Amino acid sequence: MLWLYDESWPDLIHPFASAIDSPELESPETLTCIKLDSKPKYVRLPEGDKEVYDAYGPDSIEGWHKKHHVFKG
């Protein structure tokens, strides 16, 4: 899968970062982990600083990038 959909933002398609081939991307200081309500117990979360959400976070992907001043558009 290369993208996901959230009914909170029906006009947006959210690509996975791994689907974007760009040398311009920098590693974020904090990871955002979503959909923990459907994560199997055996799956470990990545190490380091992170925001975790049972469903989706409060921002669209575009909103997150704008809030963190990394929007390229």
PQR file of N, CA, C, O and H, with PARSE charges and radii, in Angstrom:
ATOM      1  N   MET A   1       0.843  -1.170   0.000 -0.4000 1.5000
ATOM      2  CA  MET A   1       0.000   0.000   0.000 -0.0000 2.0000
ATOM      3  C   MET A   1       0.895   1.241   0.000  0.5500 1.7000
ATOM      4  O   MET A   1       1.897   1.292   0.713 -0.5500 1.4000
ATOM      5  N   LEU A   2       0.531   2.221  -0.790 -0.4000 1.5000
ATOM      6  CA  LEU A   2       1.337   3.436  -0.905 -0.0000 2.0000
ATOM      7  C   LEU A   2       0.655   4.657  -0.313  0.5500 1.7000
ATOM      8  O   LEU A   2       1.253   5.732  -0.270 -0.5500 1.4000
ATOM      9  H   LEU A   2      -0.283   2.179  -1.370  0.4000 1.0000
ATOM     10  N   TRP A   3      -0.577   4.517   0.143 -0.4000 1.5000
ATOM     11  CA  TRP A   3      -1.297   5.666   0.677 -0.0000 2.0000
ATOM     12  C   TRP A   3      -2.341   5.199   1.678  0.5500 1.7000
ATOM     13  O   TRP A   3      -2.646   4.009   1.760 -0.5500 1.4000
ATOM     14  H   TRP A   3      -1.063   3.644   0.108  0.4000 1.0000
ATOM     15  N   LEU A   4      -2.896   6.154   2.451 -0.4000 1.5000
ATOM     16  CA  LEU A   4      -4.000   5.834   3.340 -0.0000 2.0000
ATOM     17  C   LEU A   4      -5.064   6.917   3.229  0.5500 1.7000
ATOM     18  O   LEU A   4      -4.820   7.990   2.677 -0.5500 1.4000
ATOM     19  H   LEU A   4      -2.648   7.121   2.385  0.4000 1.0000
ATOM     20  N   TYR A   5      -6.231   6.627   3.754 -0.4000 1.5000
ATOM     21  CA  TYR A   5      -7.373   7.530   3.650 -0.0000 2.0000
ATOM     22  C   TYR A   5      -7.953   7.732   5.037  0.5500 1.7000
ATOM     23  O   TYR A   5      -8.029   6.790   5.826 -0.5500 1.4000
ATOM     24  H   TYR A   5      -6.429   5.755   4.202  0.4000 1.0000
ATOM     25  N   ASP A   6      -8.364   8.963   5.340 -0.4000 1.5000
ATOM     26  CA  ASP A   6      -9.029   9.261   6.603 -0.0000 2.0000
ATOM     27  C   ASP A   6     -10.272  10.080   6.288  0.5500 1.7000
ATOM     28  O   ASP A   6     -10.183  11.113   5.625 -0.5500 1.4000
ATOM     29  H   ASP A   6      -8.303   9.728   4.699  0.4000 1.0000
ATOM     30  N   GLU A   7     -11.423   9.628   6.756 -0.4000 1.5000
ATOM     31  CA  GLU A   7     -12.666  10.338   6.444 -0.0000 2.0000
ATOM     32  C   GLU A   7     -12.716  11.738   7.045  0.5500 1.7000
ATOM     33  O   GLU A   7     -13.570  12.535   6.657 -0.5500 1.4000
ATOM     34  H   GLU A   7     -11.495   8.788   7.295  0.4000 1.0000
ATOM     35  N   SER A   8     -11.820  12.062   7.984 -0.4000 1.5000
ATOM     36  CA  SER A   8     -11.752  13.424   8.521 -0.0000 2.0000
ATOM     37  C   SER A   8     -11.330  14.424   7.451  0.5500 1.7000
ATOM     38  O   SER A   8     -11.693  15.598   7.516 -0.5500 1.4000
ATOM     39  H   SER A   8     -11.125  11.415   8.299  0.4000 1.0000
ATOM     40  N   TRP A   9     -10.567  13.959   6.472 -0.4000 1.5000
ATOM     41  CA  TRP A   9     -10.091  14.801   5.375 -0.0000 2.0000
ATOM     42  C   TRP A   9     -10.412  14.086   4.058  0.5500 1.7000
ATOM     43  O   TRP A   9      -9.508  13.553   3.415 -0.5500 1.4000
ATOM     44  H   TRP A   9     -10.272  13.004   6.420  0.4000 1.0000
ATOM     45  N   PRO A  10     -11.688  14.066   3.648 -0.5600 1.5000
ATOM     46  CA  PRO A  10     -12.088  13.253   2.492  0.2800 2.0000
ATOM     47  C   PRO A  10     -11.497  13.703   1.158  0.5500 1.7000
ATOM     48  O   PRO A  10     -11.477  12.927   0.203 -0.5500 1.4000
ATOM     49  N   ASP A  11     -11.022  14.930   1.079 -0.4000 1.5000
ATOM     50  CA  ASP A  11     -10.451  15.416  -0.184 -0.0000 2.0000
ATOM     51  C   ASP A  11      -8.961  15.134  -0.305  0.5500 1.7000
ATOM     52  O   ASP A  11      -8.351  15.468  -1.321 -0.5500 1.4000
ATOM     53  H   ASP A  11     -11.039  15.561   1.855  0.4000 1.0000
ATOM     54  N   LEU A  12      -8.366  14.525   0.716 -0.4000 1.5000
ATOM     55  CA  LEU A  12      -6.917  14.310   0.715 -0.0000 2.0000
ATOM     56  C   LEU A  12      -6.577  12.834   0.585  0.5500 1.7000
ATOM     57  O   LEU A  12      -7.299  11.975   1.092 -0.5500 1.4000
ATOM     58  H   LEU A  12      -8.862  14.254   1.542  0.4000 1.0000
ATOM     59  N   ILE A  13      -5.495  12.548  -0.086 -0.4000 1.5000
ATOM     60  CA  ILE A  13      -4.889  11.215  -0.107 -0.0000 2.0000
ATOM     61  C   ILE A  13      -3.545  11.366   0.588  0.5500 1.7000
ATOM     62  O   ILE A  13      -2.778  12.274   0.268 -0.5500 1.4000
ATOM     63  H   ILE A  13      -4.909  13.246  -0.498  0.4000 1.0000
ATOM     64  N   HIS A  14      -3.258  10.491   1.528 -0.4000 1.5000
ATOM     65  CA  HIS A  14      -2.048  10.595   2.334 -0.0000 2.0000
ATOM     66  C   HIS A  14      -1.034   9.535   1.897  0.5500 1.7000
ATOM     67  O   HIS A  14      -1.211   8.358   2.210 -0.5500 1.4000
ATOM     68  H   HIS A  14      -3.881   9.753   1.788  0.4000 1.0000
ATOM     69  N   PRO A  15       0.017   9.924   1.186 -0.5600 1.5000
ATOM     70  CA  PRO A  15       1.022   8.939   0.774  0.2800 2.0000
ATOM     71  C   PRO A  15       1.913   8.543   1.951  0.5500 1.7000
ATOM     72  O   PRO A  15       2.194   9.360   2.829 -0.5500 1.4000
ATOM     73  N   PHE A  16       2.349   7.299   1.962 -0.4000 1.5000
ATOM     74  CA  PHE A  16       3.348   6.883   2.939 -0.0000 2.0000
ATOM     75  C   PHE A  16       4.676   7.528   2.574  0.5500 1.7000
ATOM     76  O   PHE A  16       4.993   7.676   1.394 -0.5500 1.4000
ATOM     77  H   PHE A  16       2.120   6.636   1.249  0.4000 1.0000
ATOM     78  N   ALA A  17       5.450   7.910   3.575 -0.4000 1.5000
ATOM     79  CA  ALA A  17       6.740   8.555   3.316 -0.0000 2.0000
ATOM     80  C   ALA A  17       7.631   7.668   2.454  0.5500 1.7000
ATOM     81  O   ALA A  17       8.402   8.170   1.637 -0.5500 1.4000
ATOM     82  H   ALA A  17       5.192   7.790   4.533  0.4000 1.0000
ATOM     83  N   SER A  18       7.531   6.363   2.630 -0.4000 1.5000
ATOM     84  CA  SER A  18       8.373   5.452   1.848 -0.0000 2.0000
ATOM     85  C   SER A  18       8.008   5.462   0.367  0.5500 1.7000
ATOM     86  O   SER A  18       8.775   4.972  -0.462 -0.5500 1.4000
ATOM     87  H   SER A  18       6.905   5.955   3.294  0.4000 1.0000
ATOM     88  N   ALA A  19       6.839   6.017   0.027 -0.4000 1.5000
ATOM     89  CA  ALA A  19       6.424   6.086  -1.376 -0.0000 2.0000
ATOM     90  C   ALA A  19       6.920   7.356  -2.059  0.5500 1.7000
ATOM     91  O   ALA A  19       6.743   7.523  -3.266 -0.5500 1.4000
ATOM     92  H   ALA A  19       6.216   6.415   0.700  0.4000 1.0000
ATOM     93  N   ILE A  20       7.537   8.246  -1.294 -0.4000 1.5000
ATOM     94  CA  ILE A  20       8.026   9.515  -1.838 -0.0000 2.0000
ATOM     95  C   ILE A  20       9.520   9.395  -2.073  0.5500 1.7000
ATOM     96  O   ILE A  20      10.286   9.164  -1.137 -0.5500 1.4000
ATOM     97  H   ILE A  20       7.681   8.110  -0.314  0.4000 1.0000
ATOM     98  N   ASP A  21       9.926   9.549  -3.300 -0.4000 1.5000
ATOM     99  CA  ASP A  21      11.337   9.432  -3.665 -0.0000 2.0000
ATOM    100  C   ASP A  21      11.912  10.837  -3.797  0.5500 1.7000
ATOM    101  O   ASP A  21      11.879  11.432  -4.875 -0.5500 1.4000
ATOM    102  H   ASP A  21       9.304   9.737  -4.060  0.4000 1.0000
ATOM    103  N   SER A  22      12.439  11.363  -2.691 -0.4000 1.5000
ATOM    104  CA  SER A  22      12.965  12.722  -2.700 -0.0000 2.0000
ATOM    105  C   SER A  22      14.167  12.823  -1.772  0.5500 1.7000
ATOM    106  O   SER A  22      14.077  12.437  -0.606 -0.5500 1.4000
ATOM    107  H   SER A  22      12.466  10.880  -1.816  0.4000 1.0000
ATOM    108  N   PRO A  23      15.284  13.332  -2.264 -0.5600 1.5000
ATOM    109  CA  PRO A  23      16.452  13.497  -1.397  0.2800 2.0000
ATOM    110  C   PRO A  23      16.295  14.683  -0.445  0.5500 1.7000
ATOM    111  O   PRO A  23      17.139  14.883   0.428 -0.5500 1.4000
ATOM    112  N   GLU A  24      15.226  15.475  -0.599 -0.4000 1.5000
ATOM    113  CA  GLU A  24      15.031  16.664   0.221 -0.0000 2.0000
ATOM    114  C   GLU A  24      14.503  16.359   1.619  0.5500 1.7000
ATOM    115  O   GLU A  24      14.582  17.216   2.499 -0.5500 1.4000
ATOM    116  H   GLU A  24      14.540  15.312  -1.308  0.4000 1.0000
ATOM    117  N   LEU A  25      13.972  15.173   1.843 -0.4000 1.5000
ATOM    118  CA  LEU A  25      13.343  14.867   3.121 -0.0000 2.0000
ATOM    119  C   LEU A  25      14.375  14.703   4.225  0.5500 1.7000
ATOM    120  O   LEU A  25      15.401  14.047   4.045 -0.5500 1.4000
ATOM    121  H   LEU A  25      13.907  14.477   1.128  0.4000 1.0000
ATOM    122  N   GLU A  26      14.086  15.315   5.380 -0.4000 1.5000
ATOM    123  CA  GLU A  26      14.931  15.163   6.559 -0.0000 2.0000
ATOM    124  C   GLU A  26      14.197  14.283   7.566  0.5500 1.7000
ATOM    125  O   GLU A  26      12.970  14.188   7.537 -0.5500 1.4000
ATOM    126  H   GLU A  26      13.253  15.849   5.526  0.4000 1.0000
ATOM    127  N   SER A  27      14.941  13.650   8.445 -0.4000 1.5000
ATOM    128  CA  SER A  27      14.322  12.838   9.483 -0.0000 2.0000
ATOM    129  C   SER A  27      13.633  13.749  10.492  0.5500 1.7000
ATOM    130  O   SER A  27      14.212  14.755  10.904 -0.5500 1.4000
ATOM    131  H   SER A  27      15.938  13.727   8.469  0.4000 1.0000
ATOM    132  N   PRO A  28      12.408  13.418  10.898 -0.5600 1.5000
ATOM    133  CA  PRO A  28      11.721  14.245  11.891  0.2800 2.0000
ATOM    134  C   PRO A  28      12.320  14.042  13.280  0.5500 1.7000
ATOM    135  O   PRO A  28      12.884  12.988  13.577 -0.5500 1.4000
ATOM    136  N   GLU A  29      12.192  15.063  14.127 -0.4000 1.5000
ATOM    137  CA  GLU A  29      12.679  14.940  15.502 -0.0000 2.0000
ATOM    138  C   GLU A  29      11.801  13.983  16.302  0.5500 1.7000
ATOM    139  O   GLU A  29      12.282  13.292  17.199 -0.5500 1.4000
ATOM    140  H   GLU A  29      11.734  15.919  13.886  0.4000 1.0000
ATOM    141  N   THR A  30      10.516  13.948  15.972 -0.4000 1.5000
ATOM    142  CA  THR A  30       9.550  13.106  16.671 -0.0000 2.0000
ATOM    143  C   THR A  30       8.788  12.263  15.656  0.5500 1.7000
ATOM    144  O   THR A  30       8.331  12.782  14.638 -0.5500 1.4000
ATOM    145  H   THR A  30      10.126  14.510  15.242  0.4000 1.0000
ATOM    146  N   LEU A  31       8.650  10.977  15.925 -0.4000 1.5000
ATOM    147  CA  LEU A  31       7.858  10.103  15.061 -0.0000 2.0000
ATOM    148  C   LEU A  31       6.388  10.199  15.450  0.5500 1.7000
ATOM    149  O   LEU A  31       6.070  10.439  16.615 -0.5500 1.4000
ATOM    150  H   LEU A  31       9.021  10.555  16.752  0.4000 1.0000
ATOM    151  N   THR A  32       5.504  10.017  14.502 -0.4000 1.5000
ATOM    152  CA  THR A  32       4.075   9.969  14.764 -0.0000 2.0000
ATOM    153  C   THR A  32       3.593   8.559  14.455  0.5500 1.7000
ATOM    154  O   THR A  32       3.691   8.097  13.318 -0.5500 1.4000
ATOM    155  H   THR A  32       5.762   9.822  13.556  0.4000 1.0000
ATOM    156  N   CYS A  33       3.074   7.878  15.470 -0.4000 1.5000
ATOM    157  CA  CYS A  33       2.588   6.506  15.325 -0.0000 2.0000
ATOM    158  C   CYS A  33       1.066   6.533  15.441  0.5500 1.7000
ATOM    159  O   CYS A  33       0.523   6.972  16.455 -0.5500 1.4000
ATOM    160  H   CYS A  33       2.995   8.253  16.394  0.4000 1.0000
ATOM    161  N   ILE A  34       0.381   6.062  14.397 -0.4000 1.5000
ATOM    162  CA  ILE A  34      -1.080   6.097  14.366 -0.0000 2.0000
ATOM    163  C   ILE A  34      -1.656   4.685  14.310  0.5500 1.7000
ATOM    164  O   ILE A  34      -0.948   3.712  14.053 -0.5500 1.4000
ATOM    165  H   ILE A  34       0.822   5.706  13.573  0.4000 1.0000
ATOM    166  N   LYS A  35      -2.956   4.606  14.559 -0.4000 1.5000
ATOM    167  CA  LYS A  35      -3.737   3.367  14.449 -0.0000 2.0000
ATOM    168  C   LYS A  35      -3.261   2.286  15.424  0.5500 1.7000
ATOM    169  O   LYS A  35      -3.273   1.100  15.094 -0.5500 1.4000
ATOM    170  H   LYS A  35      -3.531   5.397  14.769  0.4000 1.0000
ATOM    171  N   LEU A  36      -2.840   2.703  16.634 -0.4000 1.5000
ATOM    172  CA  LEU A  36      -2.416   1.718  17.611 -0.0000 2.0000
ATOM    173  C   LEU A  36      -3.558   0.810  18.049  0.5500 1.7000
ATOM    174  O   LEU A  36      -3.319  -0.271  18.586 -0.5500 1.4000
ATOM    175  H   LEU A  36      -2.831   3.667  16.902  0.4000 1.0000
ATOM    176  N   ASP A  37      -4.803   1.242  17.823 -0.4000 1.5000
ATOM    177  CA  ASP A  37      -5.940   0.398  18.179 -0.0000 2.0000
ATOM    178  C   ASP A  37      -6.040  -0.850  17.301  0.5500 1.7000
ATOM    179  O   ASP A  37      -6.783  -1.775  17.629 -0.5500 1.4000
ATOM    180  H   ASP A  37      -4.997   2.121  17.387  0.4000 1.0000
ATOM    181  N   SER A  38      -5.306  -0.887  16.199 -0.4000 1.5000
ATOM    182  CA  SER A  38      -5.323  -2.081  15.347 -0.0000 2.0000
ATOM    183  C   SER A  38      -3.943  -2.726  15.235  0.5500 1.7000
ATOM    184  O   SER A  38      -3.729  -3.594  14.389 -0.5500 1.4000
ATOM    185  H   SER A  38      -4.702  -0.136  15.932  0.4000 1.0000
ATOM    186  N   LYS A  39      -3.000  -2.300  16.092 -0.4000 1.5000
ATOM    187  CA  LYS A  39      -1.646  -2.857  16.082 -0.0000 2.0000
ATOM    188  C   LYS A  39      -1.627  -4.177  16.859  0.5500 1.7000
ATOM    189  O   LYS A  39      -2.107  -4.227  17.991 -0.5500 1.4000
ATOM    190  H   LYS A  39      -3.174  -1.595  16.780  0.4000 1.0000
ATOM    191  N   PRO A  40      -1.090  -5.230  16.276 -0.5600 1.5000
ATOM    192  CA  PRO A  40      -0.942  -6.475  17.029  0.2800 2.0000
ATOM    193  C   PRO A  40       0.002  -6.277  18.222  0.5500 1.7000
ATOM    194  O   PRO A  40       0.920  -5.459  18.156 -0.5500 1.4000
ATOM    195  N   LYS A  41      -0.217  -7.014  19.295 -0.4000 1.5000
ATOM    196  CA  LYS A  41       0.593  -6.859  20.511 -0.0000 2.0000
ATOM    197  C   LYS A  41       2.067  -7.167  20.270  0.5500 1.7000
ATOM    198  O   LYS A  41       2.931  -6.599  20.939 -0.5500 1.4000
ATOM    199  H   LYS A  41      -0.963  -7.679  19.349  0.4000 1.0000
ATOM    200  N   TYR A  42       2.365  -8.047  19.333 -0.4000 1.5000
ATOM    201  CA  TYR A  42       3.760  -8.422  19.104 -0.0000 2.0000
ATOM    202  C   TYR A  42       4.548  -7.360  18.334  0.5500 1.7000
ATOM    203  O   TYR A  42       5.774  -7.443  18.262 -0.5500 1.4000
ATOM    204  H   TYR A  42       1.663  -8.508  18.790  0.4000 1.0000
ATOM    205  N   VAL A  43       3.880  -6.380  17.768 -0.4000 1.5000
ATOM    206  CA  VAL A  43       4.564  -5.326  17.008 -0.0000 2.0000
ATOM    207  C   VAL A  43       5.070  -4.269  17.979  0.5500 1.7000
ATOM    208  O   VAL A  43       4.300  -3.706  18.756 -0.5500 1.4000
ATOM    209  H   VAL A  43       2.884  -6.312  17.827  0.4000 1.0000
ATOM    210  N   ARG A  44       6.386  -4.003  17.928 -0.4000 1.5000
ATOM    211  CA  ARG A  44       6.991  -3.001  18.806 -0.0000 2.0000
ATOM    212  C   ARG A  44       6.990  -1.642  18.124  0.5500 1.7000
ATOM    213  O   ARG A  44       7.129  -1.542  16.905 -0.5500 1.4000
ATOM    214  H   ARG A  44       7.012  -4.461  17.296  0.4000 1.0000
ATOM    215  N   LEU A  45       6.832  -0.615  18.919 -0.4000 1.5000
ATOM    216  CA  LEU A  45       6.930   0.744  18.395 -0.0000 2.0000
ATOM    217  C   LEU A  45       8.400   1.105  18.227  0.5500 1.7000
ATOM    218  O   LEU A  45       9.252   0.560  18.928 -0.5500 1.4000
ATOM    219  H   LEU A  45       6.719  -0.697  19.909  0.4000 1.0000
ATOM    220  N   PRO A  46       8.705   2.009  17.314 -0.5600 1.5000
ATOM    221  CA  PRO A  46      10.096   2.412  17.127  0.2800 2.0000
ATOM    222  C   PRO A  46      10.630   3.128  18.362  0.5500 1.7000
ATOM    223  O   PRO A  46       9.874   3.724  19.128 -0.5500 1.4000
ATOM    224  N   GLU A  47      11.927   3.059  18.536 -0.4000 1.5000
ATOM    225  CA  GLU A  47      12.587   3.746  19.652 -0.0000 2.0000
ATOM    226  C   GLU A  47      12.590   5.243  19.393  0.5500 1.7000
ATOM    227  O   GLU A  47      12.418   5.678  18.255 -0.5500 1.4000
ATOM    228  H   GLU A  47      12.541   2.574  17.913  0.4000 1.0000
ATOM    229  N   GLY A  48      12.783   6.027  20.434 -0.4000 1.5000
ATOM    230  CA  GLY A  48      12.919   7.470  20.290 -0.0000 2.0000
ATOM    231  C   GLY A  48      11.642   8.222  20.617  0.5500 1.7000
ATOM    232  O   GLY A  48      10.617   7.632  20.960 -0.5500 1.4000
ATOM    233  H   GLY A  48      12.923   5.674  21.358  0.4000 1.0000
ATOM    234  N   ASP A  49      11.730   9.540  20.503 -0.4000 1.5000
ATOM    235  CA  ASP A  49      10.587  10.406  20.784 -0.0000 2.0000
ATOM    236  C   ASP A  49       9.476  10.148  19.778  0.5500 1.7000
ATOM    237  O   ASP A  49       9.721  10.022  18.579 -0.5500 1.4000
ATOM    238  H   ASP A  49      12.563  10.019  20.225  0.4000 1.0000
ATOM    239  N   LYS A  50       8.248  10.072  20.287 -0.4000 1.5000
ATOM    240  CA  LYS A  50       7.126   9.800  19.391 -0.0000 2.0000
ATOM    241  C   LYS A  50       5.824  10.325  19.980  0.5500 1.7000
ATOM    242  O   LYS A  50       5.666  10.446  21.195 -0.5500 1.4000
ATOM    243  H   LYS A  50       8.048  10.175  21.262  0.4000 1.0000
ATOM    244  N   GLU A  51       4.897  10.633  19.078 -0.4000 1.5000
ATOM    245  CA  GLU A  51       3.511  10.917  19.423 -0.0000 2.0000
ATOM    246  C   GLU A  51       2.732   9.674  19.034  0.5500 1.7000
ATOM    247  O   GLU A  51       2.900   9.162  17.927 -0.5500 1.4000
ATOM    248  H   GLU A  51       5.025  10.535  18.091  0.4000 1.0000
ATOM    249  N   VAL A  52       1.878   9.178  19.929 -0.4000 1.5000
ATOM    250  CA  VAL A  52       1.126   7.959  19.627 -0.0000 2.0000
ATOM    251  C   VAL A  52      -0.372   8.238  19.702  0.5500 1.7000
ATOM    252  O   VAL A  52      -0.843   8.968  20.575 -0.5500 1.4000
ATOM    253  H   VAL A  52       1.741   9.593  20.828  0.4000 1.0000
ATOM    254  N   TYR A  53      -1.105   7.642  18.770 -0.4000 1.5000
ATOM    255  CA  TYR A  53      -2.553   7.820  18.690 -0.0000 2.0000
ATOM    256  C   TYR A  53      -3.216   6.473  18.432  0.5500 1.7000
ATOM    257  O   TYR A  53      -2.738   5.683  17.619 -0.5500 1.4000
ATOM    258  H   TYR A  53      -0.723   7.049  18.061  0.4000 1.0000
ATOM    259  N   ASP A  54      -4.318   6.217  19.130 -0.4000 1.5000
ATOM    260  CA  ASP A  54      -5.072   4.982  18.892 -0.0000 2.0000
ATOM    261  C   ASP A  54      -5.664   4.955  17.493  0.5500 1.7000
ATOM    262  O   ASP A  54      -5.716   3.901  16.859 -0.5500 1.4000
ATOM    263  H   ASP A  54      -4.706   6.859  19.791  0.4000 1.0000
ATOM    264  N   ALA A  55      -6.110   6.102  17.011 -0.4000 1.5000
ATOM    265  CA  ALA A  55      -6.648   6.196  15.647 -0.0000 2.0000
ATOM    266  C   ALA A  55      -5.712   7.109  14.856  0.5500 1.7000
ATOM    267  O   ALA A  55      -4.505   6.870  14.815 -0.5500 1.4000
ATOM    268  H   ALA A  55      -6.068   6.958  17.527  0.4000 1.0000
ATOM    269  N   TYR A  56      -6.254   8.139  14.237 -0.4000 1.5000
ATOM    270  CA  TYR A  56      -5.426   9.107  13.523 -0.0000 2.0000
ATOM    271  C   TYR A  56      -5.125  10.277  14.442  0.5500 1.7000
ATOM    272  O   TYR A  56      -5.865  10.523  15.394 -0.5500 1.4000
ATOM    273  H   TYR A  56      -7.234   8.333  14.271  0.4000 1.0000
ATOM    274  N   GLY A  57      -4.053  10.997  14.170 -0.4000 1.5000
ATOM    275  CA  GLY A  57      -3.715  12.182  14.940 -0.0000 2.0000
ATOM    276  C   GLY A  57      -4.646  13.341  14.612  0.5500 1.7000
ATOM    277  O   GLY A  57      -5.506  13.217  13.740 -0.5500 1.4000
ATOM    278  H   GLY A  57      -3.452  10.797  13.396  0.4000 1.0000
ATOM    279  N   PRO A  58      -4.483  14.470  15.306 -0.5600 1.5000
ATOM    280  CA  PRO A  58      -5.388  15.600  15.114  0.2800 2.0000
ATOM    281  C   PRO A  58      -5.159  16.374  13.818  0.5500 1.7000
ATOM    282  O   PRO A  58      -6.033  17.130  13.395 -0.5500 1.4000
ATOM    283  N   ASP A  59      -4.008  16.201  13.185 -0.4000 1.5000
ATOM    284  CA  ASP A  59      -3.670  16.958  11.980 -0.0000 2.0000
ATOM    285  C   ASP A  59      -3.728  16.079  10.742  0.5500 1.7000
ATOM    286  O   ASP A  59      -3.458  14.880  10.804 -0.5500 1.4000
ATOM    287  H   ASP A  59      -3.298  15.587  13.529  0.4000 1.0000
ATOM    288  N   SER A  60      -4.082  16.687   9.617 -0.4000 1.5000
ATOM    289  CA  SER A  60      -3.885  16.001   8.343 -0.0000 2.0000
ATOM    290  C   SER A  60      -2.377  15.968   8.094  0.5500 1.7000
ATOM    291  O   SER A  60      -1.626  16.670   8.771 -0.5500 1.4000
ATOM    292  H   SER A  60      -4.301  17.661   9.566  0.4000 1.0000
ATOM    293  N   ILE A  61      -1.936  15.178   7.152 -0.4000 1.5000
ATOM    294  CA  ILE A  61      -0.502  15.153   6.856 -0.0000 2.0000
ATOM    295  C   ILE A  61      -0.051  16.525   6.371  0.5500 1.7000
ATOM    296  O   ILE A  61       1.023  16.996   6.747 -0.5500 1.4000
ATOM    297  H   ILE A  61      -2.547  14.608   6.602  0.4000 1.0000
ATOM    298  N   GLU A  62      -0.863  17.167   5.542 -0.4000 1.5000
ATOM    299  CA  GLU A  62      -0.518  18.519   5.087 -0.0000 2.0000
ATOM    300  C   GLU A  62      -0.445  19.477   6.276  0.5500 1.7000
ATOM    301  O   GLU A  62       0.480  20.284   6.366 -0.5500 1.4000
ATOM    302  H   GLU A  62      -1.736  16.784   5.236  0.4000 1.0000
ATOM    303  N   GLY A  63      -1.412  19.392   7.182 -0.4000 1.5000
ATOM    304  CA  GLY A  63      -1.420  20.250   8.365 -0.0000 2.0000
ATOM    305  C   GLY A  63      -0.207  20.029   9.249  0.5500 1.7000
ATOM    306  O   GLY A  63       0.369  20.985   9.770 -0.5500 1.4000
ATOM    307  H   GLY A  63      -2.164  18.737   7.108  0.4000 1.0000
ATOM    308  N   TRP A  64       0.191  18.759   9.423 -0.4000 1.5000
ATOM    309  CA  TRP A  64       1.374  18.444  10.232 -0.0000 2.0000
ATOM    310  C   TRP A  64       2.613  19.087   9.626  0.5500 1.7000
ATOM    311  O   TRP A  64       3.411  19.696  10.339 -0.5500 1.4000
ATOM    312  H   TRP A  64      -0.276  17.982   8.999  0.4000 1.0000
ATOM    313  N   HIS A  65       2.775  18.955   8.309 -0.4000 1.5000
ATOM    314  CA  HIS A  65       3.950  19.521   7.645 -0.0000 2.0000
ATOM    315  C   HIS A  65       3.965  21.043   7.734  0.5500 1.7000
ATOM    316  O   HIS A  65       5.025  21.641   7.917 -0.5500 1.4000
ATOM    317  H   HIS A  65       2.126  18.461   7.730  0.4000 1.0000
ATOM    318  N   LYS A  66       2.810  21.669   7.606 -0.4000 1.5000
ATOM    319  CA  LYS A  66       2.750  23.126   7.735 -0.0000 2.0000
ATOM    320  C   LYS A  66       3.061  23.551   9.170  0.5500 1.7000
ATOM    321  O   LYS A  66       3.783  24.525   9.380 -0.5500 1.4000
ATOM    322  H   LYS A  66       1.949  21.183   7.457  0.4000 1.0000
ATOM    323  N   LYS A  67       2.528  22.836  10.152 -0.4000 1.5000
ATOM    324  CA  LYS A  67       2.767  23.168  11.561 -0.0000 2.0000
ATOM    325  C   LYS A  67       4.245  23.049  11.923  0.5500 1.7000
ATOM    326  O   LYS A  67       4.747  23.809  12.752 -0.5500 1.4000
ATOM    327  H   LYS A  67       1.941  22.045   9.982  0.4000 1.0000
ATOM    328  N   HIS A  68       4.936  22.102  11.306 -0.4000 1.5000
ATOM    329  CA  HIS A  68       6.358  21.887  11.594 -0.0000 2.0000
ATOM    330  C   HIS A  68       7.276  22.590  10.587  0.5500 1.7000
ATOM    331  O   HIS A  68       8.486  22.360  10.576 -0.5500 1.4000
ATOM    332  H   HIS A  68       4.528  21.485  10.633  0.4000 1.0000
ATOM    333  N   HIS A  69       6.697  23.437   9.753 -0.4000 1.5000
ATOM    334  CA  HIS A  69       7.457  24.266   8.790 -0.0000 2.0000
ATOM    335  C   HIS A  69       8.298  23.434   7.822  0.5500 1.7000
ATOM    336  O   HIS A  69       9.421  23.805   7.482 -0.5500 1.4000
ATOM    337  H   HIS A  69       5.715  23.623   9.761  0.4000 1.0000
ATOM    338  N   VAL A  70       7.743  22.313   7.386 -0.4000 1.5000
ATOM    339  CA  VAL A  70       8.439  21.468   6.409 -0.0000 2.0000
ATOM    340  C   VAL A  70       7.553  21.175   5.198  0.5500 1.7000
ATOM    341  O   VAL A  70       7.808  20.226   4.457 -0.5500 1.4000
ATOM    342  H   VAL A  70       6.830  22.012   7.662  0.4000 1.0000
ATOM    343  N   PHE A  71       6.525  21.977   5.000 -0.4000 1.5000
ATOM    344  CA  PHE A  71       5.612  21.779   3.874 -0.0000 2.0000
ATOM    345  C   PHE A  71       6.298  22.173   2.575  0.5500 1.7000
ATOM    346  O   PHE A  71       6.864  23.260   2.466 -0.5500 1.4000
ATOM    347  H   PHE A  71       6.318  22.748   5.602  0.4000 1.0000
ATOM    348  N   LYS A  72       6.244  21.283   1.594 -0.4000 1.5000
ATOM    349  CA  LYS A  72       6.806  21.551   0.271 -0.0000 2.0000
ATOM    350  C   LYS A  72       5.652  21.512  -0.714  0.5500 1.7000
ATOM    351  O   LYS A  72       5.209  20.431  -1.103 -0.5500 1.4000
ATOM    352  H   LYS A  72       5.784  20.400   1.683  0.4000 1.0000
ATOM    353  N   GLY A  73       5.169  22.645  -1.114 -0.4000 1.5000
ATOM    354  CA  GLY A  73       4.031  22.594  -1.997 -0.0000 2.0000
ATOM    355  C   GLY A  73       3.812  23.764  -2.806  0.5500 1.7000
ATOM    356  O   GLY A  73       2.862  23.806  -3.587 -0.5500 1.4000
ATOM    357  H   GLY A  73       5.529  23.523  -0.798  0.4000 1.0000
TER
END
